[in-house]
Amino acid sequence: MVTEYNTIEEIAGPLIFLDEVDHATVEELVEVELPNGEQRRGKVLEVNRNRVLVQLFEGTRGVDIARTKVRFLGKSLELAVSPDILGRIFNGLGMPIDDGPAIIPEKKLDINGDPINPYARVYPQEFIQTGISAIDGLNTLVRGQKLPIFSGFGLPHSELAAQIARQATVPGKEAAFAIVFAAMGITFEEANYFIRDFQETGAMERVVLFINLANDPTIERIATPRAALTAAEYLAFEKGMHVLVILTDMTNYCEALREVSVARKEIPGRRGYPGYLYTDLATIYERAGLLKGEKEGEVLPGSITQIPVLSMPDDDKTHPIPDLTGYITEGQVILDRVLHRKGIYPPINVLPSLSRLRDKGIGEGRTREDHPQIANQLFSSYAKSKEIEELAVVLGEAALTETDRAFMKMGGKFEDRFVRQALDENRTIEETLSIGWDLLTMIPRSELKRIKDDMIDKYLPAKADDDEAPAAAEEESAE
């Protein structure tokens, strides 16, 4: 039942306060009619007896307290869904903006979604191939996982997000894979980049794109990830597709949340963000995973995997947004400014990066039997190379042993060959592992302490057998 009121008491930023309202509910959709006949939409944020707080999606400019009418529609914000949403572009509220035909909905879904019973979840353990070695090889993405990208302002996280969206597949199940891409608070140029990239590479046919521009209403930004995840849940759990959801930039989302919190005159938490920031982020990040079927041991065919992208102010990992995101998600991929200055793309620093579910999604039957061991060895060897670099700065390279120099050389080649890729380079997991084995030929076989001998015999290229010769020759010369 639609009820109409003309009892606006106060306007604060994107919020309006109404009095003498009966039977309003939180998250209820409202329609605001301005004196000139213009109509805007909003939703109920708070109900206190007969006093109601409403946030407007299009802002409050032009709202006249005395002559504006507010209608309560008795329903929450909904997204019209059907299989036709694939290949389409929507605004942050889920309205088509690509000049295509109207979506004929199969159904309309509440963008806030339904809570998932934790018992209904299935543990993620199936590999997703992104085509990017630093992720696939060492910080593997697993189907149903939440793996954020921590970036700094000015680093190429937009390019990396677009590349992952183009290349990501579940090996052997490519036809059933879809991408839901939500961009929040981005510039017009960035929006054009994403649209053009997906269209020119042919990826658009499996992408659902939600775009909220920087000059769009702040409140719309808060709805954008929820609309995107509603589309993902429909494709995954009703159409049986494997869906990868990319959310960029979550920092813009949190800034919008802070702006609304200030307008509501709430007590601020860390750095001015609302105290419920953790809870709010959890309502987004936890809308991912795989679900059990009705029968014992049955798993529903669809899945949702999330890659939130966020910019760290001042490259600070302890900032509330990356800090709280790290608590909720299963790891992080960190972009490094030093690597970026070296001209390396993608500038992924594998040492502080982490995928907590990596070991569940790799190995025999999933990627390859040698994957866990070579990943551990590459990580260990690269970490040692960075330690030796620091030692060389203090003592000078003349104080290093031949083995130390081998590790230093391997570390440089690791960044140049393993981490560095072209924007359009899509490596298979076999190619990634092959590059890793080639790099390990640069250090003595006796230093491969994290790989079993049978794996070394099977996969290490033969030329590695000669790598201990320089060290032996150096010892003879010294004697």
RODO-2510 file (C-alpha; in nm, 4 decimals, decimal comma):
residues 479
     n   res          X          Y          Z
     1     m     0,0000     0,0000     0,0000
     2     v     0,1400     0,3411    -0,1026
     3     t     0,1133     0,6154     0,1601
     4     e     0,1922     0,9830     0,0963
     5     y     0,3182     1,2457     0,3403
     6     n     0,3962     1,6169     0,3331
     7     t     0,5687     1,6336     0,6717
     8     i     0,9388     1,7013     0,5956
     9     e     1,0975     1,8628     0,9007
    10     e     1,4648     1,8922     0,8122
    11     i     1,7154     1,8414     0,5295
    12     a     2,0787     1,7432     0,5972
    13     g     2,3019     1,6630     0,3017
    14     p     2,1424     1,3698     0,1148
    15     l     1,9028     1,3034     0,4067
    16     i     1,5518     1,4240     0,4859
    17     f     1,3712     1,3866     0,8194
    18     l     0,9950     1,3330     0,8283
    19     d     0,7557     1,3405     1,1218
    20     e     0,4116     1,1877     1,1836
    21     v     0,4788     0,8830     0,9609
    22     d     0,2931     0,5595     1,0319
    23     h     0,4098     0,2035     0,9536
    24     a     0,7394     0,2861     0,7766
    25     t     1,0075     0,0136     0,7721
    26     v     1,3859     0,0253     0,7433
    27     e     1,5111    -0,0148     0,3820
    28     e     1,1646     0,0707     0,2466
    29     l     1,1710     0,2461    -0,0907
    30     v     1,0299     0,6000    -0,1093
    31     e     0,9344     0,8274    -0,3966
    32     v     0,9833     1,2035    -0,3563
    33     e     0,7861     1,4445    -0,5765
    34     l     0,9266     1,7979    -0,5999
    35     p     0,7026     2,1030    -0,6552
    36     n     0,7999     2,1106    -1,0259
    37     g     0,6804     1,7512    -1,0723
    38     e     1,0308     1,5961    -1,0757
    39     q     1,0444     1,2596    -0,9027
    40     r     1,3356     1,1132    -0,7091
    41     r     1,3865     0,7928    -0,5176
    42     g     1,5260     0,7137    -0,1776
    43     k     1,5117     0,4614     0,1020
    44     v     1,4356     0,4605     0,4725
    45     l     1,7481     0,4510     0,6872
    46     e     1,5998     0,4763     1,0333
    47     v     1,2602     0,4658     1,2053
    48     n     1,2087     0,6058     1,5554
    49     r     0,8408     0,5776     1,6473
    50     n     0,6711     0,8125     1,3971
    51     r     0,9904     0,9957     1,2979
    52     v     1,1643     0,8660     0,9828
    53     l     1,5057     0,9302     0,8264
    54     v     1,5197     0,8963     0,4456
    55     q     1,8225     0,9135     0,2160
    56     l     1,7683     1,0307    -0,1434
    57     f     1,9575     0,8626    -0,4250
    58     e     1,9599     1,1743    -0,6456
    59     g     2,0394     1,4234    -0,3684
    60     t     1,8270     1,6878    -0,1986
    61     r     1,8957     1,9907    -0,4210
    62     g     1,5635     2,1614    -0,5013
    63     v     1,3649     1,9880    -0,2256
    64     d     1,1147     2,2310    -0,0701
    65     i     1,0244     2,1408     0,2877
    66     a     0,6731     2,2812     0,2625
    67     r     0,5662     2,1599    -0,0826
    68     t     0,7529     1,8313    -0,1433
    69     k     0,5539     1,5078    -0,1226
    70     v     0,7007     1,1779     0,0006
    71     r     0,5396     0,8442    -0,0856
    72     f     0,6283     0,5238     0,0987
    73     l     0,6043     0,2375    -0,1508
    74     g     0,5965    -0,0550     0,0924
    75     k     0,8912    -0,2392    -0,0681
    76     s     1,2699    -0,2208    -0,0712
    77     l     1,5003    -0,1366    -0,3647
    78     e     1,4840    -0,4212    -0,6151
    79     l     1,6866    -0,5307    -0,9171
    80     a     1,5130    -0,6679    -1,2268
    81     v     1,6997    -0,9828    -1,3345
    82     s     1,6920    -1,2236    -1,6262
    83     p     1,9583    -1,4029    -1,8341
    84     d     1,9548    -1,0938    -2,0600
    85     i     2,1536    -0,8912    -1,8058
    86     l     2,4727    -1,0515    -1,9423
    87     g     2,6480    -0,8103    -2,1750
    88     r     2,4579    -0,5091    -2,0409
    89     i     2,5692    -0,1874    -1,8665
    90     f     2,3754    -0,0473    -1,5688
    91     n     2,4066     0,2499    -1,3392
    92     g     2,4675     0,2068    -0,9666
    93     l     2,0984     0,1395    -0,8989
    94     g     2,0639    -0,1255    -1,1688
    95     m     1,9007     0,0895    -1,4398
    96     p     2,0228     0,0179    -1,7990
    97     i     2,2403     0,2994    -1,9409
    98     d     2,3705     0,1367    -2,2613
    99     d     2,0807     0,2347    -2,4941
   100     g     1,9868    -0,1321    -2,5207
   101     p     1,6345    -0,2734    -2,4914
   102     a     1,4590    -0,2745    -2,1579
   103     i     1,5215    -0,5787    -1,9390
   104     i     1,2119    -0,7984    -1,9286
   105     p     1,2503    -0,9324    -1,5755
   106     e     1,2207    -1,2958    -1,4897
   107     k     1,1858    -1,1709    -1,1326
   108     k     1,2728    -0,8740    -0,9110
   109     l     1,5111    -0,9298    -0,6207
   110     d     1,5800    -0,7243    -0,3075
   111     i     1,9332    -0,5843    -0,3476
   112     n     2,0101    -0,6506     0,0201
   113     g     1,9921    -1,0259    -0,0418
   114     d     1,9009    -1,2998     0,2013
   115     p     2,1318    -1,4028     0,4859
   116     i     2,3202    -1,7270     0,4129
   117     n     2,3289    -1,9905     0,6826
   118     p     2,6992    -2,0573     0,7520
   119     y     2,6200    -2,4294     0,7736
   120     a     2,4959    -2,4160     0,4129
   121     r     2,8380    -2,3092     0,2833
   122     v     3,0850    -2,5443     0,1149
   123     y     3,4598    -2,5030     0,1747
   124     p     3,6240    -2,3442    -0,1355
   125     q     3,8801    -2,5690    -0,3032
   126     e     3,8632    -2,5288    -0,6807
   127     f     4,1241    -2,3306    -0,8760
   128     i     4,0336    -2,0187    -1,0788
   129     q     4,2865    -1,9246    -1,3451
   130     t     4,3379    -1,5493    -1,3851
   131     g     4,6227    -1,5781    -1,6351
   132     i     4,8457    -1,3696    -1,4048
   133     s     5,1463    -1,5631    -1,2704
   134     a     5,1904    -1,3701    -0,9446
   135     i     4,8324    -1,4642    -0,8530
   136     d     4,7957    -1,8105    -1,0069
   137     g     5,1395    -1,9296    -0,9006
   138     l     5,1816    -1,7907    -0,5485
   139     n     4,8551    -1,6286    -0,4337
   140     t     4,6051    -1,8567    -0,5984
   141     l     4,2399    -1,7565    -0,6318
   142     v     3,9975    -2,0332    -0,5319
   143     r     3,6353    -2,0604    -0,6426
   144     g     3,4156    -1,9155    -0,3672
   145     q     3,6990    -1,7134    -0,2103
   146     k     3,7161    -1,3418    -0,1218
   147     l     4,0609    -1,2163    -0,2290
   148     p     4,1008    -0,8361    -0,2253
   149     i     4,3581    -0,6277    -0,4131
   150     f     4,5257    -0,3624    -0,1956
   151     s     4,6556    -0,0785    -0,4092
   152     g     4,7814     0,2762    -0,3729
   153     f     4,6560     0,5841    -0,5529
   154     g     4,8135     0,6047    -0,8964
   155     l     4,8933     0,2329    -0,9214
   156     p     4,7399     0,0339    -1,2103
   157     h     4,4668    -0,1466    -1,0159
   158     s     4,2051    -0,0539    -1,2783
   159     e     4,4107    -0,2174    -1,5529
   160     l     4,4700    -0,5245    -1,3364
   161     a     4,0994    -0,5536    -1,2493
   162     a     4,0039    -0,5308    -1,6180
   163     q     4,2657    -0,7905    -1,7126
   164     i     4,1391    -1,0337    -1,4489
   165     a     3,7828    -0,9775    -1,5696
   166     r     3,8871    -1,0568    -1,9289
   167     q     4,0981    -1,3620    -1,8537
   168     a     3,9474    -1,5367    -1,5504
   169     t     3,8162    -1,8887    -1,6112
   170     v     3,7443    -2,2077    -1,4263
   171     p     3,9522    -2,4505    -1,6385
   172     g     3,7249    -2,6912    -1,8195
   173     k     3,4131    -2,4865    -1,7379
   174     e     3,4674    -2,1719    -1,9437
   175     a     3,1158    -2,1671    -2,0921
   176     a     2,9550    -2,1389    -1,7488
   177     f     3,1710    -1,8507    -1,6258
   178     a     3,0462    -1,4913    -1,5875
   179     i     3,1868    -1,1633    -1,4547
   180     v     2,9939    -0,9055    -1,2538
   181     f     3,1971    -0,5846    -1,2507
   182     a     3,0945    -0,2967    -1,0225
   183     a     3,2825     0,0349    -1,0479
   184     m     3,2121     0,2931    -0,7756
   185     g     3,3075     0,6599    -0,7772
   186     i     3,5200     0,6329    -1,0913
   187     t     3,5870     0,9055    -1,3489
   188     f     3,4271     0,9218    -1,6921
   189     e     3,7631     0,8255    -1,8482
   190     e     3,7915     0,5164    -1,6295
   191     a     3,4352     0,4138    -1,7146
   192     n     3,5139     0,4492    -2,0859
   193     y     3,8306     0,2428    -2,0375
   194     f     3,6402    -0,0477    -1,8812
   195     i     3,3594    -0,0408    -2,1383
   196     r     3,5964    -0,0132    -2,4357
   197     d     3,8286    -0,2826    -2,2977
   198     f     3,5479    -0,5357    -2,2509
   199     q     3,3897    -0,4584    -2,5883
   200     e     3,7113    -0,4665    -2,7931
   201     t     3,8336    -0,7926    -2,6373
   202     g     3,4997    -0,9714    -2,6735
   203     a     3,4643    -1,0196    -2,2979
   204     m     3,1505    -0,8046    -2,2774
   205     e     2,9183    -1,0909    -2,3686
   206     r     2,9868    -1,2583    -2,0335
   207     v     3,0093    -0,9386    -1,8243
   208     v     2,7418    -0,7527    -1,6274
   209     l     2,8741    -0,4004    -1,5717
   210     f     2,7530    -0,1604    -1,3006
   211     i     2,8970     0,1919    -1,3188
   212     n     2,8700     0,4681    -1,0599
   213     l     3,0568     0,7807    -1,1684
   214     a     3,2319     1,0214    -0,9333
   215     n     2,9683     1,2890    -1,0003
   216     d     2,6779     1,0505    -0,9399
   217     p     2,4920     1,0759    -0,6082
   218     t     2,6793     0,9485    -0,3040
   219     i     2,3853     0,7381    -0,1954
   220     e     2,3817     0,5525    -0,5268
   221     r     2,7402     0,4470    -0,4523
   222     i     2,6235     0,2660    -0,1391
   223     a     2,3685     0,0670    -0,3402
   224     t     2,6055    -0,0242    -0,6275
   225     p     2,7906    -0,3257    -0,4759
   226     r     2,4623    -0,4640    -0,3417
   227     a     2,2955    -0,4411    -0,6823
   228     a     2,5977    -0,6113    -0,8400
   229     l     2,5971    -0,8930    -0,5846
   230     t     2,2228    -0,9444    -0,6356
   231     a     2,2895    -0,9976    -1,0081
   232     a     2,5728    -1,2354    -0,9179
   233     e     2,3535    -1,4380    -0,6804
   234     y     2,0890    -1,4746    -0,9503
   235     l     2,3384    -1,5958    -1,2124
   236     a     2,5178    -1,8252    -0,9658
   237     f     2,2472    -1,9872    -0,7581
   238     e     1,9547    -1,9759    -1,0014
   239     k     2,1355    -2,0176    -1,3344
   240     g     2,4222    -2,2384    -1,2115
   241     m     2,7063    -2,0148    -1,3338
   242     h     3,0467    -1,9581    -1,1785
   243     v     3,0538    -1,5835    -1,1159
   244     l     3,3550    -1,3639    -1,0399
   245     v     3,2553    -1,0328    -0,8793
   246     i     3,5050    -0,7447    -0,9037
   247     l     3,4286    -0,4418    -0,6860
   248     t     3,6366    -0,1292    -0,7514
   249     d     3,7026     0,0945    -0,5662
   250     m     3,5827    -0,0030    -0,2164
   251     t     3,7576     0,3044    -0,0748
   252     n     3,5097     0,5241    -0,2652
   253     y     3,2261     0,3159    -0,1199
   254     c     3,3558     0,3663     0,2350
   255     e     3,3985     0,7396     0,1782
   256     a     3,0319     0,7550     0,0749
   257     l     2,9376     0,5627     0,3877
   258     r     3,1328     0,8134     0,5990
   259     e     2,9617     1,1058     0,4286
   260     v     2,6170     0,9681     0,5099
   261     s     2,7256     0,8908     0,8658
   262     v     2,8364     1,2520     0,9159
   263     a     2,5028     1,3771     0,7781
   264     r     2,3250     1,1529     1,0288
   265     k     2,5376     1,3087     1,3068
   266     e     2,6588     0,9676     1,4220
   267     i     2,9510     0,9306     1,6608
   268     p     3,2579     0,8673     1,4402
   269     g     3,4961     0,5749     1,4790
   270     r     3,8534     0,5414     1,3495
   271     r     3,9508     0,8305     1,1183
   272     g     3,5907     0,9505     1,1042
   273     y     3,4451     0,6317     0,9574
   274     p     3,1282     0,5005     1,1219
   275     g     3,1702     0,2491     1,4019
   276     y     2,9703    -0,0067     1,2043
   277     l     3,2133    -0,0029     0,9071
   278     y     3,3267    -0,3604     0,9819
   279     t     2,9676    -0,4862     0,9944
   280     d     2,8721    -0,3000     0,6780
   281     l     3,1698    -0,4369     0,4819
   282     a     3,0888    -0,7858     0,6073
   283     t     2,7369    -0,7621     0,4593
   284     i     2,9069    -0,7189     0,1210
   285     y     3,2049    -0,9540     0,1442
   286     e     3,0101    -1,2404     0,2953
   287     r     2,7835    -1,2604    -0,0094
   288     a     3,0281    -1,5027    -0,1683
   289     g     3,0912    -1,8750    -0,1652
   290     l     2,9449    -2,2091    -0,2644
   291     l     2,6255    -2,3570    -0,1203
   292     k     2,5193    -2,7097    -0,0274
   293     g     2,2288    -2,8750    -0,2015
   294     e     1,9351    -3,0427    -0,0316
   295     k     2,0862    -3,3923    -0,0507
   296     e     2,3769    -3,5127     0,1618
   297     g     2,7086    -3,4191    -0,0021
   298     e     2,5412    -3,2273    -0,2861
   299     v     2,6888    -2,8910    -0,3916
   300     l     2,4833    -2,6394    -0,5895
   301     p     2,6387    -2,5856    -0,9354
   302     g     2,6913    -2,2087    -0,9098
   303     s     2,9438    -2,0080    -0,7079
   304     i     3,0404    -1,6484    -0,6285
   305     t     3,4038    -1,5426    -0,5973
   306     q     3,4918    -1,1869    -0,4991
   307     i     3,7867    -0,9612    -0,5788
   308     p     3,7320    -0,6280    -0,4035
   309     v     3,9806    -0,3597    -0,5117
   310     l     4,0642    -0,0800    -0,2694
   311     s     4,3046     0,2126    -0,2653
   312     m     4,5042     0,2499     0,0543
   313     p     4,5361     0,6169     0,1574
   314     d     4,9090     0,6949     0,1894
   315     d     4,9792     0,3268     0,1015
   316     d     4,8908     0,2489     0,4633
   317     k     4,7868    -0,1131     0,5250
   318     t     4,6739    -0,0208     0,8775
   319     h     4,4139     0,2262     0,7454
   320     p     4,0638     0,1175     0,8600
   321     i     3,9457     0,0127     0,5122
   322     p     4,2261    -0,2374     0,4247
   323     d     4,2604    -0,3343     0,7912
   324     l     3,8953    -0,4350     0,8321
   325     t     3,8836    -0,5858     0,4833
   326     g     4,1760    -0,8120     0,5748
   327     y     3,9872    -0,9443     0,8786
   328     i     3,6817    -1,0404     0,6718
   329     t     3,8449    -1,1772     0,3567
   330     e     4,0848    -1,4684     0,2949
   331     g     4,4080    -1,2886     0,2147
   332     q     4,5188    -0,9967    -0,0014
   333     v     4,7110    -0,9172    -0,3190
   334     i     4,9275    -0,6079    -0,2610
   335     l     5,0438    -0,3743    -0,5381
   336     d     5,3851    -0,2228    -0,4712
   337     r     5,4958     0,1301    -0,5616
   338     v     5,8650     0,0313    -0,5838
   339     l     5,7909    -0,2335    -0,8474
   340     h     5,5704     0,0158    -1,0308
   341     r     5,8604     0,2636    -1,0448
   342     k     6,0736    -0,0114    -1,1987
   343     g     5,8197    -0,0295    -1,4822
   344     i     5,6933    -0,3740    -1,3799
   345     y     5,3295    -0,4563    -1,4537
   346     p     5,1432    -0,5878    -1,2644
   347     p     5,3421    -0,4513    -0,9668
   348     i     5,2351    -0,7323    -0,7324
   349     n     5,4626    -0,7737    -0,4305
   350     v     5,4293    -1,1450    -0,3574
   351     l     5,6002    -1,1300    -0,0167
   352     p     5,3306    -0,9439     0,1822
   353     s     5,0548    -1,0847    -0,0417
   354     l     4,8669    -1,3900     0,0783
   355     s     4,5930    -1,6296    -0,0275
   356     r     4,4812    -1,8231     0,2788
   357     l     4,2996    -2,0795     0,0638
   358     r     4,5836    -2,1346    -0,1838
   359     d     4,6808    -2,4794    -0,0611
   360     k     4,3190    -2,5970    -0,0865
   361     g     4,2959    -2,5084    -0,4547
   362     i     4,6284    -2,6316    -0,5957
   363     g     4,8108    -2,9595    -0,6354
   364     e     4,7374    -3,2874    -0,8071
   365     g     4,3911    -3,3023    -0,9595
   366     r     4,3461    -2,9253    -0,9404
   367     t     4,6488    -2,7578    -1,0984
   368     r     4,9579    -2,9816    -1,1040
   369     e     5,1292    -3,2062    -0,8512
   370     d     5,4393    -2,9852    -0,8237
   371     h     5,2502    -2,6597    -0,7687
   372     p     5,2522    -2,6489    -0,3838
   373     q     5,6225    -2,7265    -0,3584
   374     i     5,7429    -2,4929    -0,6307
   375     a     5,5256    -2,2118    -0,4898
   376     n     5,6899    -2,2521    -0,1489
   377     q     6,0384    -2,2661    -0,3037
   378     l     5,9862    -1,9584    -0,5218
   379     f     5,8531    -1,7603    -0,2270
   380     s     6,1452    -1,8692    -0,0063
   381     s     6,4071    -1,8013    -0,2744
   382     y     6,2701    -1,4572    -0,3608
   383     a     6,2532    -1,3633     0,0088
   384     k     6,6156    -1,4730     0,0504
   385     s     6,7192    -1,2686    -0,2537
   386     k     6,5711    -0,9540    -0,0960
   387     e     6,7578    -1,0250     0,2302
   388     i     7,0845    -1,0634     0,0379
   389     e     7,0184    -0,7370    -0,1475
   390     e     6,9941    -0,5582     0,1870
   391     l     7,3111    -0,7308     0,3050
   392     a     7,4955    -0,6234    -0,0111
   393     v     7,4064    -0,2596     0,0572
   394     v     7,5772    -0,2839     0,3969
   395     l     7,8751    -0,5091     0,3208
   396     g     7,9186    -0,4618    -0,0520
   397     e     7,8818    -0,7271    -0,3209
   398     a     8,2420    -0,8355    -0,2796
   399     a     8,1497    -0,9920     0,0554
   400     l     7,8844    -1,2139    -0,1026
   401     t     7,9400    -1,5797    -0,1873
   402     e     7,8715    -1,7202    -0,5314
   403     t     7,5502    -1,8720    -0,3979
   404     d     7,4418    -1,5330    -0,2616
   405     r     7,5007    -1,3772    -0,6035
   406     a     7,2972    -1,6548    -0,7634
   407     f     7,0028    -1,5745    -0,5339
   408     m     7,0343    -1,2016    -0,6092
   409     k     7,0323    -1,2684    -0,9813
   410     m     6,7358    -1,5033    -0,9452
   411     g     6,5430    -1,2355    -0,7508
   412     g     6,5877    -0,9833    -1,0316
   413     k     6,4843    -1,2362    -1,2956
   414     f     6,1853    -1,3369    -1,0806
   415     e     6,0505    -0,9805    -1,0973
   416     d     6,1326    -0,9483    -1,4669
   417     r     6,0050    -1,2843    -1,5927
   418     f     5,7565    -1,4186    -1,3366
   419     v     5,5862    -1,1031    -1,2069
   420     r     5,6122    -0,8860    -1,5203
   421     q     5,3468    -0,9497    -1,7836
   422     a     5,1910    -0,7627    -2,0721
   423     l     4,8436    -0,6142    -2,0327
   424     d     4,7058    -0,8703    -2,2754
   425     e     4,9230    -1,1665    -2,1697
   426     n     4,7126    -1,4581    -2,0515
   427     r     4,9328    -1,7362    -1,9100
   428     t     4,8073    -2,0839    -1,8383
   429     i     4,9017    -2,2393    -1,5054
   430     e     5,1390    -2,4723    -1,6929
   431     e     5,3226    -2,1729    -1,8415
   432     t     5,3431    -2,0090    -1,4983
   433     l     5,4914    -2,3223    -1,3395
   434     s     5,7341    -2,3645    -1,6301
   435     i     5,8682    -2,0109    -1,5765
   436     g     5,9069    -2,0923    -1,2078
   437     w     6,1140    -2,4032    -1,2785
   438     d     6,3339    -2,2091    -1,5225
   439     l     6,4045    -1,9517    -1,2521
   440     l     6,5068    -2,2226    -1,0063
   441     t     6,7818    -2,3359    -1,2441
   442     m     6,9664    -2,0158    -1,1486
   443     i     7,0393    -2,1355    -0,7943
   444     p     7,2261    -2,4512    -0,6869
   445     r     7,0172    -2,7654    -0,6662
   446     s     7,1305    -2,8121    -0,3067
   447     e     6,9382    -2,4936    -0,2180
   448     l     6,6039    -2,6335    -0,3375
   449     k     6,5136    -2,7455     0,0132
   450     r     6,1379    -2,7099    -0,0187
   451     i     6,0981    -2,9470    -0,3127
   452     k     6,1254    -3,3247    -0,2954
   453     d     6,3962    -3,4927    -0,5041
   454     d     6,1495    -3,6837    -0,7197
   455     m     5,9793    -3,3577    -0,8205
   456     i     6,3158    -3,1974    -0,8978
   457     d     6,4168    -3,4941    -1,1134
   458     k     6,0852    -3,4791    -1,2985
   459     y     6,0432    -3,1060    -1,3629
   460     l     6,3737    -2,9187    -1,3190
   461     p     6,5381    -2,8499    -1,6581
   462     a     6,8617    -3,0438    -1,7087
   463     k     7,0853    -2,7353    -1,7288
   464     a     7,0313    -2,6819    -1,3545
   465     d     7,2709    -2,9706    -1,2874
   466     d     7,5634    -2,7458    -1,3856
   467     d     7,4676    -2,4599    -1,1532
   468     e     7,6824    -2,5849    -0,8655
   469     a     7,9952    -2,5759    -1,0827
   470     p     8,0709    -2,2024    -1,0349
   471     a     8,0514    -2,2386    -0,6586
   472     a     8,2841    -2,5394    -0,6654
   473     a     8,5316    -2,3564    -0,8917
   474     e     8,5322    -2,0576    -0,6564
   475     e     8,6178    -2,2831    -0,3604
   476     e     8,9060    -2,4478    -0,5529
   477     s     9,0430    -2,1063    -0,6478
   478     a     9,0329    -1,9923    -0,2883
   479     e     9,2308    -2,3006    -0,1756
***
